[in-house]
Amino acid sequence: MSPDFGLVCIGSGPAGQRAAVQAAKLGCRVAVVEKQPCLGGACVDTGTIPSKTFREAVLSFAALRRQGHPGRPLAADLLARVEQVSRREREVIDAQLERNDVTVIHGEASFVGPHTVAITSDLGVRTVSADRFIVAVGTTPAPAPGVGADGEVIITSDDLVRMHEVPRTLAVVGGGVIGIEYASMFAALGVQVTLVEQRERPLDFVDRELVDELIHQMRARQVTFRLGEAVKSFDVADTPRGRAVLALESGKRLVTDVALFSAGRVAATARLGLEAAGLVADARGRLAVDETFRTAVPHIYAAGDVIGYPSLAATSSEQGRLAACHALGVKTGPMARHFPVGIYAIPELSTVGSPEFELTRDRVPYEVGVARYREIARGHLLEDDSGFLKMLFHRDDRRLLGVHVLGSGATELIHIGQAVLGLGGGLNYFMETVFNYPTLAECYKVAALDAYNKLAR
C-alpha cells in the first residue's frame, strides 16, 4: 500500500514551514504536523517574533520617557502589539501552506515505526505514513533547578508573552542571547535588573569589543552583572505577592520580584518516539545530521534548532529548504559558510565572519578599520553616538575577514558586509564604492579608509 504522503514535516516553525513549501514546489505531496493550535512554532508563538516586537514596544516607551512622559508601562500595552504582529505572521504562514497545497494536521506526532507517526489531538489518534520525514520540532526552555518555573514569579522566555505586569526588580539567569536581550529590554523600561551568568563573560562567541561596549551600556542603565556565578536553586518566598529567591553556588542569595531562567534550551524530542524510528537523541534531545541534514535513518532528516548550533530562525529556514531538496534527491549546494548573527539587545549588535580573538588564535595577520556613529551624519540624526562598525581585513591580500557592528540598525547594516564576504571581496571594493549620504552604510567607507591608512603606514 502506498504511503499517505511523500514527505511529512513535524513542526511548523521556520525549518518545517520552509521545508514543506520547498517540497511542495518540487511536486511532492506534503503534510505538516503541528501540536500547537496555531502554525509558526516557537518562532511566532513565544520566540523570535514576540521578543523582537516586544523590543520595539520597549524602544517606543523609552523614547516617550526621554520626552518627559511620566509613569511605568503596562504589560498589556507592551504585549498588545506582540499579539497583533504574531497573529499577522500566522496568517502569512497559513496562506503560504494553503497556496502550495500543503496539508496541515494539528496534533502531537510520535513515531510508531520508521515510516509511520501517530498524531494525537482532541479528535483522537490518527496514523499517517510517509516515504520521508523532516523533524523540525525546535526547542523548549531548559527547566529551572529547585521549584521550577511557575509562570508568574519564576518564568522562562516562553512565559513573557503572558506577563501580567512589569516587575520592579528582575533577575535574569543566563547570559546567552535570550538572557542578554531581555535583560537589556527590561533595563530600558527602568526595571532594576541583575544578570547571573556562570561564565566569566556573556556572549563568548561574539567579538569581545562589541560585548564590552554592550555591557558598558547595560551597566549605564543600572544592570548588575554577576559573572562567574551559578544558581544552585530557585524558591518562592511565602509573601502575599510572592518573590523569587535565588540561592547561588557561592553562598549568595538574591531576592527579586521575578526571576527569568534563560540558561539554555533543550530539543523538543522527548515525546517524539524516536526509538520506534531507530533514532537516538543526545543528552539535550538534539539529533545528529550529516551535511545533507540526514539523520542516522536514511529517510529521516532534521533541521532547525533540533540539530543545535546556530539555532537562528534565518539559518533554520535555509536548513529546512536544503533538507527538503536533499530528501527528494534534488541536487543543491551546501549551507552558506557566512551567515549573520543578530542579537536584538538594546543596543543591538550583529556580526558575520571571524572575530578578532579567533584570528589571533589562528595567527591570521589582519588589520582593523573602525567607523564610529558619532563620526557619521546618520548617527547624529539617530542620536546614537556610541555605535560603531568594525571591519577586519587580511594584511597580505586585503580580503574581508569579518564585520562586527553595535548600534542602531546593526542587524540591517551587517548584510552589506555579508555580501562582500560571501563574494570574496575586500578592501578595494569599499575604497571604490560610493554609499548613500546620510546613511549608516557610510560607516563602511569610513572604516575602509581607516584600515587603508593603517595598512599604508
VOTOR-708955 format. One record per residue (C-alpha): residue in three letters; y, x, z. Coordinates in Angstrom, 2 decimals, always signed. Each point is the difference from the previous one (the first is absolute). Example, Ala and Ser with C-alpha at 12.3 -4.5 7.8 and 13.67 -1.06 7.14 Angstrom:
2
 resn       Y       X       Z
  ALA   -4.50  +12.30   +7.80
  SER   +3.44   +1.37   -0.66
% end
This chain:
457
 resn       Y       X       Z
  MET   +0.00   +0.00   +0.00
  SER   +3.44   +1.38   -0.91
  PRO   +2.46   +0.71   +2.85
  ASP   +2.91   -2.31   +0.76
  PHE   +2.63   +2.64   -0.84
  GLY   +0.30   +3.31   -1.76
  LEU   +2.18   +1.31   +2.84
  VAL   +0.85   -1.22   +3.49
  CYS   +2.95   +1.54   +1.84
  ILE   -0.21   -0.37   +3.77
  GLY   +3.59   -0.12   +1.22
  SER   +3.20   -1.12   -1.74
  GLY   +2.41   +2.73   +1.11
  PRO   +1.55   +2.44   -2.50
  ALA   -3.35   +1.63   -0.87
  GLY   -2.03   -3.19   -0.34
  GLN   +2.68   -1.92   -1.85
  ARG   +0.68   +2.77   -2.52
  ALA   -3.71   +0.64   -0.53
  ALA   -0.65   -3.69   -0.68
  VAL   +2.84   -0.31   -2.52
  GLN   -1.01   +3.21   -1.79
  ALA   -3.65   -1.09   -0.24
  ALA   +1.00   -3.44   -1.26
  LYS   +2.14   +1.56   -2.72
  LEU   -3.07   +2.00   -1.06
  GLY   -1.89   -3.24   -0.57
  CYS   -2.02   -0.06   +3.21
  ARG   -0.69   -3.17   +2.00
  VAL   +1.62   +0.80   +3.35
  ALA   +0.22   -1.50   +3.49
  VAL   +2.13   +1.00   +2.97
  VAL   -1.21   -0.77   +3.51
  GLU   +2.68   -0.24   +2.70
  LYS   -0.72   -0.92   +3.62
  GLN   +3.63   -0.89   +0.81
  PRO   +1.46   -3.38   -1.03
  CYS   +2.54   +1.76   -2.25
  LEU   -0.40   +2.75   -2.56
  GLY   +1.59   +3.43   +0.20
  GLY   -1.87   +1.56   +2.89
  ALA   +1.71   +1.85   +2.83
  CYS   +2.56   +1.33   -2.51
  VAL   +1.59   -3.45   -0.31
  ASP   -1.12   -1.56   +3.29
  THR   +0.79   +2.56   +2.70
  GLY   +0.60   +3.41   -1.60
  THR   +2.09   +1.36   -2.85
  ILE   +2.01   -3.05   -1.07
  PRO   +0.73   -1.39   +3.51
  SER   +0.97   +3.41   +1.44
  LYS   +2.32   +0.89   -2.88
  THR   +1.60   -3.46   +0.03
  PHE   +0.42   +0.27   +3.78
  ARG   +1.74   +3.33   -0.56
  GLU   +2.50   -1.60   -2.39
  ALA   +0.73   -2.71   +2.58
  VAL   +0.54   +2.69   +2.65
  LEU   +2.40   +1.91   -2.27
  SER   +1.98   -3.19   -0.65
  PHE   +0.31   -0.67   +3.73
  ALA   +0.95   +3.62   +0.69
  ALA   +2.76   -0.25   -2.62
  LEU   +1.37   -3.13   +1.68
  ARG   -0.03   +1.72   +3.37
  ARG   +1.97   +2.93   -1.42
  GLN   +2.60   -2.55   -1.11
  GLY   +0.39   -1.18   +3.58
  HIS   -2.29   -3.05   +0.06
  PRO   -1.36   -0.33   +3.56
  GLY   -3.36   -1.23   +1.21
  ARG   -3.67   +0.80   -0.40
  PRO   -2.02   -1.11   -3.04
  LEU   -2.52   -2.79   +0.36
  ALA   -3.55   +0.74   -1.06
  ALA   -0.08   -3.26   -1.96
  ASP   +3.00   +1.12   -2.07
  LEU   -1.52   +3.41   -0.73
  LEU   -3.36   -1.46   -0.97
  ALA   +1.27   -2.94   -2.09
  ARG   +0.65   +2.27   -2.97
  VAL   -3.39   +1.67   +0.52
  GLU   -1.83   -3.28   -0.46
  GLN   +2.11   -0.92   -3.03
  VAL   -0.73   +3.27   -1.81
  SER   -3.69   +0.00   +0.97
  ARG   -0.40   -3.54   -1.29
  ARG   +1.58   +0.98   -3.31
  GLU   -2.31   +3.00   -0.33
  ARG   -3.03   -2.21   +0.62
  GLU   +1.18   -2.35   -2.74
  VAL   +0.28   +2.94   -2.42
  ILE   -3.55   +1.14   +0.82
  ASP   -1.37   -3.55   -0.36
  ALA   +1.64   -0.31   -3.41
  GLN   -1.29   +3.38   -1.21
  LEU   -3.59   -0.75   +0.93
  GLU   +0.15   -3.51   -1.44
  ARG   +1.60   +1.23   -3.22
  ASN   -2.85   +2.49   -0.46
  ASP   -2.75   -2.56   +0.79
  VAL   -1.10   +1.77   +3.16
  THR   -2.02   -2.24   +2.31
  VAL   +1.29   +0.03   +3.59
  ILE   -2.51   -0.71   +2.77
  HIS   +1.31   -0.35   +3.55
  GLY   -2.33   +1.09   +2.75
  GLU   -1.46   +3.07   +1.69
  ALA   -2.42   +1.97   -2.17
  SER   -3.07   +1.81   +1.30
  PHE   -2.63   +1.77   -2.09
  VAL   -3.45   -1.54   +0.21
  GLY   -1.38   +2.23   -2.74
  PRO   +1.17   +2.70   -2.41
  HIS   +1.26   -2.58   -2.53
  THR   +0.67   -3.00   +2.27
  VAL   +2.56   -1.02   +2.60
  ALA   +0.03   -2.99   +2.32
  ILE   +3.50   -1.50   +0.34
  THR   +0.64   -1.90   +3.23
  SER   +2.87   -2.48   +0.25
  ASP   +0.85   -3.34   +1.59
  LEU   -1.96   -1.60   -2.85
  GLY   -3.20   +1.81   +0.93
  VAL   -1.81   +2.99   -1.50
  ARG   -0.02   +0.74   -3.72
  THR   -2.08   +2.70   -1.69
  VAL   +1.53   +1.91   -2.94
  SER   -1.65   +2.64   -2.17
  ALA   +1.62   +2.63   -2.23
  ASP   -0.84   +2.97   -2.19
  ARG   +2.61   +2.12   +1.76
  PHE   +2.16   -0.09   +3.11
  ILE   +3.28   +1.60   +1.04
  VAL   +0.50   +0.15   +3.76
  ALA   +3.71   -0.20   +0.80
  VAL   +0.05   -1.48   +3.49
  GLY   +2.77   +2.23   +1.35
  THR   +0.47   +0.85   +3.66
  THR   +0.84   -1.52   +3.36
  PRO   +1.85   +1.57   +2.96
  ALA   -2.13   +2.18   +2.27
  PRO   -0.58   -1.63   +3.41
  ALA   +2.22   +1.01   +2.90
  PRO   -1.79   +1.59   +2.99
  GLY   -0.09   -1.96   +3.25
  VAL   +0.80   -3.71   -0.07
  GLY   +0.53   +0.05   -3.77
  ALA   +2.62   -1.84   -2.03
  ASP   +0.90   -3.51   +1.15
  GLY   +2.50   -0.70   -2.78
  GLU   +2.87   -0.47   +2.46
  VAL   +0.50   +2.98   +2.31
  ILE   -2.42   +2.48   -1.55
  ILE   +0.14   -0.41   -3.76
  THR   -1.05   +1.59   -3.27
  SER   +1.98   +0.10   -3.22
  ASP   -1.88   -3.15   -1.10
  ASP   +1.58   -1.93   +2.90
  LEU   +3.62   +0.85   -0.85
  VAL   +0.26   -2.75   -2.61
  ARG   -0.69   -2.50   +2.81
  MET   +2.48   +1.49   +2.47
  HIS   +1.82   -2.63   +2.11
  GLU   +2.91   +2.11   +1.23
  VAL   +1.47   +3.45   -0.38
  PRO   -0.88   +2.08   +3.09
  ARG   +2.56   +2.03   +1.92
  THR   -2.40   +2.92   +0.43
  LEU   -2.88   +1.03   -2.26
  ALA   -2.62   +2.73   +0.18
  VAL   -1.51   +1.02   -3.33
  VAL   -3.31   +1.83   +0.26
  GLY   -0.70   +2.08   -3.10
  GLY   +2.37   +2.14   -2.05
  GLY   -1.53   -0.71   -3.38
  VAL   +1.73   -1.87   -2.80
  ILE   -0.27   -3.45   +1.59
  GLY   +1.09   +1.16   +3.45
  ILE   +2.97   +1.97   -1.28
  GLU   +1.14   -2.84   -2.26
  TYR   -0.02   -2.66   +2.73
  ALA   +1.40   +2.32   +2.67
  SER   +3.02   +0.73   -2.20
  MET   +0.45   -3.67   -0.94
  PHE   +0.04   -1.26   +3.59
  ALA   +2.30   +2.86   +1.03
  ALA   +2.43   -1.15   -2.70
  LEU   -0.03   -3.43   +1.71
  GLY   +1.11   +1.61   +3.26
  VAL   -3.45   -0.14   +1.63
  GLN   -0.76   +2.86   +2.42
  VAL   -3.01   +1.65   -1.69
  THR   -2.44   +2.60   +1.31
  LEU   -2.40   +1.52   -2.53
  VAL   -3.22   +1.57   +1.31
  GLU   -1.89   +2.35   -2.33
  GLN   -2.88   +2.27   +1.00
  ARG   +0.86   +2.58   -2.68
  GLU   +2.86   +2.41   +0.53
  ARG   +1.87   -1.41   -3.01
  PRO   -0.19   -3.33   -1.83
  LEU   -0.61   -0.32   -3.74
  ASP   -1.55   +3.46   -0.16
  PHE   -0.75   -0.36   -3.72
  VAL   +3.69   -0.39   -0.91
  ASP   +2.46   +2.85   -0.67
  ARG   +1.12   +1.13   +3.43
  GLU   +3.74   +0.05   -0.75
  LEU   -0.14   -3.71   -0.86
  VAL   -1.90   -0.83   +3.17
  ASP   +2.38   +2.06   +2.15
  GLU   +3.01   -1.88   -1.40
  LEU   -1.75   -3.36   +0.42
  ILE   -0.78   +0.77   +3.65
  HIS   +3.60   +1.13   +0.53
  GLN   +1.36   -3.28   -1.35
  MET   -2.50   -2.08   +1.99
  ARG   +0.94   +1.84   +3.18
  ALA   +3.64   -0.78   -0.78
  ARG   -1.07   -3.67   +0.17
  GLN   -1.43   +0.63   +3.47
  VAL   -3.67   +0.33   -0.99
  THR   -1.92   +2.03   +2.58
  PHE   -2.82   +2.13   -1.41
  ARG   -3.02   +0.76   +2.18
  LEU   -1.76   +2.55   -2.21
  GLY   -3.26   +1.67   +0.97
  GLU   -0.82   -3.04   +2.16
  ALA   -2.98   -2.35   -0.34
  VAL   -0.45   -3.49   +1.46
  LYS   -2.99   -0.31   +2.30
  SER   +0.15   -3.78   +0.40
  PHE   +2.13   -3.12   -0.25
  ASP   +0.48   -2.73   +2.59
  VAL   +2.25   -3.02   +0.45
  ALA   +2.03   -0.29   +3.21
  ASP   -0.49   -3.20   +1.96
  THR   +3.57   -1.27   -0.29
  PRO   +1.40   -3.32   -1.30
  ARG   +0.82   +1.48   -3.40
  GLY   -2.66   +2.71   +0.00
  ARG   +0.79   +3.62   -0.78
  ALA   -2.09   +2.66   -1.66
  VAL   -1.14   +2.88   +2.20
  LEU   -1.08   +3.16   -1.81
  ALA   -1.98   +2.63   +1.89
  LEU   +0.35   +3.37   -1.75
  GLU   -2.66   +2.68   +0.21
  SER   +2.59   +2.35   +1.52
  GLY   +0.30   -2.32   +3.00
  LYS   +3.30   -1.55   -1.07
  ARG   +0.47   -3.76   -0.01
  LEU   +2.20   -2.02   -2.35
  VAL   +1.04   -3.60   +0.64
  THR   +1.56   -1.93   -2.89
  ASP   +0.56   -3.56   -1.23
  VAL   -2.31   +0.47   -3.00
  ALA   -2.37   +2.75   -1.10
  LEU   -0.79   +0.42   -3.69
  PHE   -3.32   +1.78   -0.54
  SER   +0.01   +1.61   -3.44
  ALA   -2.31   +2.99   +0.45
  GLY   -2.10   -0.35   -3.11
  ARG   -1.86   -2.66   -1.94
  VAL   -3.68   -0.58   -0.72
  ALA   -1.57   -1.31   -3.20
  ALA   -0.92   -3.68   +0.16
  THR   -3.67   +0.52   -0.89
  ALA   -1.69   -0.86   +3.32
  ARG   -1.02   -3.51   -1.12
  LEU   -0.65   +0.85   -3.64
  GLY   -3.78   +0.47   +0.34
  LEU   +0.13   +3.40   -1.65
  GLU   -3.58   +0.85   +1.00
  ALA   -1.31   -2.85   -2.13
  ALA   +1.64   +1.63   -3.03
  GLY   -1.25   +3.47   +0.89
  LEU   +3.39   +1.31   +1.17
  VAL   +1.04   +1.84   +3.15
  ALA   +3.59   +0.27   +1.23
  ASP   +1.43   +2.87   +2.05
  ALA   +1.13   -0.23   +3.63
  ARG   +3.24   -1.71   -1.04
  GLY   -1.71   -2.45   -2.34
  ARG   +1.05   +1.80   -3.19
  LEU   -2.10   +0.32   -3.13
  ALA   -0.48   +3.29   -1.83
  VAL   +0.55   -0.07   -3.77
  ASP   -0.07   +2.50   -2.87
  GLU   +2.80   +0.69   -2.49
  THR   -0.80   -3.29   -1.81
  PHE   +0.16   -1.99   +3.30
  ARG   -3.76   -0.58   -0.11
  THR   -1.80   -0.17   +3.34
  ALA   -3.52   +1.27   +0.71
  VAL   -1.28   -3.24   -1.58
  PRO   +0.67   +0.36   -3.77
  HIS   +1.17   -3.57   -0.68
  ILE   +2.26   -0.23   +3.08
  TYR   +3.49   +1.52   -0.09
  ALA   +2.70   +0.16   +2.67
  ALA   +3.77   +0.41   -0.16
  GLY   +3.08   -0.20   +2.17
  ASP   +0.36   +0.65   +3.71
  VAL   -3.75   -0.48   +0.54
  ILE   -0.61   +3.45   -1.53
  GLY   +2.67   +1.72   +2.12
  TYR   +2.84   +2.31   -1.03
  PRO   +2.64   -0.56   -1.29
  SER   -0.16   -3.68   +1.05
  LEU   +3.13   -1.07   -1.88
  ALA   +0.48   -3.35   -1.73
  ALA   +1.03   +1.73   -3.23
  THR   -2.96   +2.38   -0.11
  SER   -2.39   -2.78   +1.03
  SER   +1.14   -2.07   -2.96
  GLU   -0.66   +2.85   -2.42
  GLN   -3.34   +0.79   +1.62
  GLY   -1.05   -3.62   -0.52
  ARG   +0.94   +0.12   -3.67
  LEU   -1.87   +3.25   -0.59
  ALA   -3.03   -1.21   +1.96
  ALA   -0.22   -3.09   -2.20
  CYS   +0.18   +2.12   -3.16
  HIS   -2.73   +2.34   +1.23
  ALA   -2.18   -2.88   +1.17
  LEU   +0.13   -1.56   -3.47
  GLY   -0.60   +3.29   -1.81
  VAL   +3.51   +0.33   -1.41
  LYS   +1.10   +3.61   -0.36
  THR   +3.14   +0.73   +1.98
  GLY   +1.82   +2.96   +1.44
  PRO   -0.10   +1.13   +3.61
  MET   +2.38   -1.12   +2.72
  ALA   +3.41   +1.61   -0.48
  ARG   +0.31   +3.21   +1.98
  HIS   +3.57   -0.55   +1.13
  PHE   +0.82   -3.26   +1.73
  PRO   +3.01   -0.71   +2.22
  VAL   -0.23   -0.78   +3.69
  GLY   +2.67   -2.35   +1.28
  ILE   +0.65   -0.49   +3.71
  TYR   +2.30   -2.95   +0.64
  ALA   +1.48   +1.15   +3.26
  ILE   +3.72   -0.16   +0.72
  PRO   +0.98   +2.26   -1.71
  GLU   -2.70   -0.16   -2.66
  LEU   -1.68   +3.10   -1.37
  SER   -2.15   +0.75   -3.00
  THR   -1.87   +3.00   -1.30
  VAL   -2.02   +1.11   -3.02
  GLY   -1.72   +3.31   -0.66
  SER   -0.33   +2.90   +2.42
  PRO   +1.96   +0.36   +3.25
  GLU   +1.38   +3.38   +1.05
  PHE   -2.63   +0.65   +2.68
  GLU   -2.77   -0.47   -2.57
  LEU   +1.55   +2.45   -2.48
  THR   +0.55   +2.51   +2.79
  ARG   -3.61   -0.33   +1.14
  ASP   -1.27   +0.50   -3.55
  ARG   +2.42   +2.92   -0.60
  VAL   +1.66   -1.65   -2.99
  PRO   +3.41   +1.59   -0.75
  TYR   +2.64   -2.73   -0.11
  GLU   +3.70   -0.66   +0.22
  VAL   +1.76   -3.00   +1.54
  GLY   +2.83   -2.07   -1.43
  VAL   +1.73   -2.49   +2.30
  ALA   +2.55   -2.76   -0.60
  ARG   +1.51   -1.84   +2.94
  TYR   +1.22   -3.57   -0.31
  ARG   +3.32   +0.97   +1.57
  GLU   +0.63   +2.10   -3.15
  ILE   -0.76   -2.94   -2.32
  ALA   +2.47   -2.75   -0.83
  ARG   -2.71   -2.64   +0.27
  GLY   -0.81   +1.24   +3.48
  HIS   +3.59   -0.73   +1.07
  LEU   -0.17   -3.45   -1.58
  LEU   -3.17   -0.73   +1.99
  GLU   +1.51   +1.50   +3.18
  ASP   -3.03   +2.29   +0.25
  ASP   +1.08   +3.52   +0.92
  SER   -3.32   +1.20   +1.41
  GLY   -2.38   -0.54   -2.92
  PHE   -1.19   +2.88   -2.14
  LEU   -2.28   +0.85   -2.94
  LYS   -1.98   +3.22   -0.19
  MET   -1.83   +1.43   -3.03
  LEU   -2.45   +2.90   +0.03
  PHE   -0.37   +2.20   -3.10
  HIS   -2.45   +2.80   -0.77
  ARG   +1.94   +3.27   +0.04
  ASP   -1.78   +1.44   -3.05
  ASP   -0.20   -2.80   -2.58
  ARG   +2.46   -2.42   +1.70
  ARG   -2.47   -2.91   -0.09
  LEU   +0.79   -2.88   +2.32
  LEU   -2.43   +0.06   +2.94
  GLY   +1.26   -2.76   +2.26
  VAL   +2.82   -2.44   +0.75
  HIS   +0.86   -1.26   +3.49
  VAL   +2.70   -2.58   +0.77
  LEU   +1.38   -1.57   +3.17
  GLY   +2.70   -2.64   -0.04
  SER   +1.13   -3.13   -1.81
  GLY   -2.07   -0.79   -3.08
  ALA   -2.46   +2.85   +0.61
  THR   -3.04   -2.01   -1.12
  GLU   +1.71   -0.87   -3.30
  LEU   +1.60   +3.40   -0.56
  ILE   -3.33   +1.82   +0.29
  HIS   -1.32   -1.37   -3.30
  ILE   +2.21   +2.25   -2.11
  GLY   -1.57   +3.02   +1.65
  GLN   -3.45   -1.54   -0.30
  ALA   +0.41   -0.39   -3.77
  VAL   +1.18   +3.59   -0.50
  LEU   -2.78   +1.30   +2.24
  GLY   -2.65   -2.00   -1.84
  LEU   +1.20   +1.25   -3.38
  GLY   +0.02   +3.63   +1.12
  GLY   +3.77   +0.35   -0.14
  GLY   +2.23   +2.23   +2.06
  LEU   +3.45   +1.35   +0.68
  ASN   +1.11   +0.10   -3.64
  TYR   -0.38   -3.77   -0.33
  PHE   +2.36   -0.70   +2.88
  MET   +2.49   +2.63   -1.12
  GLU   +0.24   -1.56   -3.47
  THR   -0.06   -3.68   +0.98
  VAL   +2.99   -2.24   +0.74
  PHE   -0.37   -2.74   +2.63
  ASN   +2.12   -3.12   +0.40
  TYR   +3.01   +0.37   +2.29
  PRO   +0.33   -1.10   +2.72
  THR   -3.71   -0.28   +0.82
  LEU   -2.39   +1.57   +2.47
  ALA   -1.82   +1.44   -3.03
  GLU   +2.84   +2.50   -0.19
  CYS   -1.74   +1.69   +2.96
  TYR   -2.52   +1.42   -2.46
  LYS   +2.76   +1.82   -1.90
  VAL   +1.61   +1.37   +3.16
  ALA   -3.34   +1.13   +1.44
  ALA   -0.94   +1.64   -3.31
  LEU   +3.28   +1.91   -0.09
  ASP   -0.60   +1.11   +3.58
  ALA   -3.47   +1.33   -0.89
  TYR   +1.32   +1.62   -3.20
  ASN   +2.69   +1.89   +1.87
  LYS   -2.51   +1.27   +2.54
  LEU   -2.40   +1.14   -2.72
  ALA   +2.85   +1.73   -1.86
  ARG   +0.77   +2.06   +3.10
% end
